[in-house]
């Protein structure tokens, strides 16, 4: 095999390896996160915030109960929030805009 062919083959192998590693990284990171309802500030929710909203950044009020944010797994229920609010792993009926 000539040097240019070896170089091209090596570059292709490195590119394939990097692509595979990049494809697996987000899945592993997502495994360490969970949806936490009622903890996002207005306009800072992650995608799908319930009735009246469509996707990321569309929550209307702070701590909207049907809006969620991805948080590190295990931290949702113990987050410090103002008032008597708590995060939830399921949608809440509180702080829903009219």
Phi, psi and omega in degrees: 000140181279162182300315179299323179291318177299317180297317179295317180296318179297315180299320179295320179295318179295316179299316179297317179296317179293322178296318179296317179296318180294323180292327181277334184299310181298324180296318179293320178295320180295329179296338182266006183239159176216155176285131178234116182274144173082017182242352184276142171286159180306130178077006182241014179286160172274180191303147179065100181248019176091190183303135178089356178226164184237323184198197185308137176077015184251003177293146188263332183229157175297137175062030178305125187296335181258010176254139182238162176223142175285130180228161177303136182306132178092354183260347187302309188285348182249010181292142176277118180233155179294153180068209180262021183287149174224150173287161181217149176277355177232158179305146178246157179264013184258157176053040177268127180294150181284000000 
